[in-house]
Amino acid sequence: MKNDVLANPGPLGLMGFGTTTVLLNIHNAGFFPISAMILAMGIFYGGIAQIIAGILEFKKGNTFGMTAFISYGHFWLTLVALIVMPKLGWADATPPAFMGWYLFVWGIFTLFMFFGTFKANKVLQFIFGSLTVLFFLLAARDWTGSALIGTIAGYEGIVCGASAIYLAMAELLNEKYERIVMPIG
């Protein structure tokens, strides 16, 4: 019987998450307005690429990876829909306080996913811990209307996304070179 060896879909999913998170949080930190670039990244790399990575994690039997990538892929798709649908006249805009609840629910989900990283590497723990903080900061921003909280969330989100990019490249390069090139703890 043929021994099928499957590629690690983690770097794809982590890059989709990380790059899109960095770009959105450059906006949240106040550097640039929301643009088609962020929305396109949210649909195609943060959304679709993560969902593909999650399906491949399913094939490998990794329930955590499947749940994370498919869930956060759909987070990006729903976030883009929440921004675009009102502009197209398909739905009313979500009031900020209700948007805060959307982000809070994602924060609760992420907190439970963070608990699932306790037996994983330190970088993955950092990603999920910082993502939990990010969702709660964004919810607080929307509940209070505080631009300062939004800016803090933006900087924190850049760090969170960058940590996912680091883990993606560490997994890819460590596998490629068959040694520790970038430590992950």
N, C-alpha and C positions, 0 to 999 in steps of 0.2 A: 504494500500500500504506500502511496506517495505521501511524504511528509510535507505538508503545507506549512510554510513559514510566512507569517503575515508581517507586513511592515508596521511600525509603530505609528499610529495616527495621532499620537499626542502632540508632536511638534506642529502639525497642521492646525489642530484645534486651538492650541495655545497661541500660535501666531495670529489666528483669526480673532481670538479674544483680545490678545495683548495689543496688537496694532490699532484695532478699532477703539479699544478703551483709551489708549494714549491720545488718539486724535480727538475723540469726543471730550476728553478732559482738558485738552488744550483749549477747547471752546469753553468748558465750564470754568477754567481758571481765568477767563476773560481775554484771551489773546485774539480770538477770531470768532465771527458769528457762525452759526450752523450753516452749512452749505451742502450742495449736492455731493461733494466729496465725502463728507461724513455719512450722509444718508446712503450713498452707494456702498461704502465700506460696511455699513451696518447691514445692508441686505446681502451682499455677496460674500464678504470675508468673515465678518462677525456672525452673520446669519447662516447662509448656506454652507460655507466651508466647515463651520463648527458642527452643523447637523450631519454632514458627510463624515466628519471625524467621529462623531458619536455613534453613527451606524457601524463604522469600522471597529469601534471599541466593543460594540455588541457582538460582532463577529469573533472578536478575541476573547469574549467572556468577561469583559471588565464592566461590571454594573456601575461602579462609581464614574468611570470615564464616560460611559454611555449617557448616564443621567446628567452629568455636568455639561458635556458638549451639546447634547440635544436641547437641554433646558436653556442654556445661555444663548445658543443659536436662535432659539425662539424668542428669548428676551430681546435680542437685537431686532428681529423682524417685527415684533409687536411695538418696540420703541419707535422704529421708523414709521410704522403705520399710525401710531398716535400723533406723530408730527405731520405726516403727509395727508392722512384722510380728511382732516378739517380743511386743509388748503384746497383739496379737490371737491369740497362740498359734500363729502360722503358721510360725515358725522360731525357733531359739535366738538369743539376743542374741550379737552379735559381740564377742569378747573385745577389750579395749582394744589389746593389742599387734597383733592382726590388723587392727583398725580403722586403726592406724598405717600398716600396709602399703597399705591402701585409699587413704589420704590421700597417701602417698608416691608411689604410681603416678600419681595425679592431678597431683602436683607434677612428676613427670618429663614427663608429657604437656604440662603448662603451660609448662615450661621450653622445650620444643621450639616451642610456639606463640609464646613470647616471642621466640625467634630469628626467627620470621616477622614480627615487628612492626618490625624494624630499618629497613625502608623506609616505615614508616607514621609517623603523627604522634606527638609526644612523649607526649601523654596516653595513647594506646593502649599505648605502650611501658611507661609507668608502671603502667598497669592490669595488664598481663601480668607485669611484673617483680614487682610487689607481691603478685600472686596466687600466683606461684611461691613466694615467701618464706612466704606464709600457709600454703600446703599443707605445706611442710616444717616450719614451726613446729607446726602441728596434729599432724603425724605424730610429731614429737619429744615433744609433750605426751602423746600416747597411749602412746608407747614408754616414757617415763620416769615418767608419772603426776604430772608437775610442774604444780601449779596455777599457778605463776608463769609458766611458758611458755605455758600456756593463756590467761592474762590478757593477756600481751604479744601473743599471736596475735589475741586479740579486738580490741585497740586497732588493731593493724596491719590487721586485716580491715575495720574501720570505715573506715579511710583508703582502702583498696583499693576498697571498695564506693562510697564517696563520689566517688572519681575516675571510676568508671564512670557515676555519675549526672551528674557534670559533663560528661563527653564526650557523653552522650546529649542533654543539654539544649543543649550547644554545637552539635552537629550539627543539631538541630531548629531552634534559633533562628537560627543562621547561614544555614541554607537559607531559612527563612521571611522573614528580613529582607534576604536576598541581599547580605550583607556580613558581615564579622567582628564579631560581637557579643561572643562569648566565644572567646578565642584557644585553639588546640589545638597549635600548634607544628608 
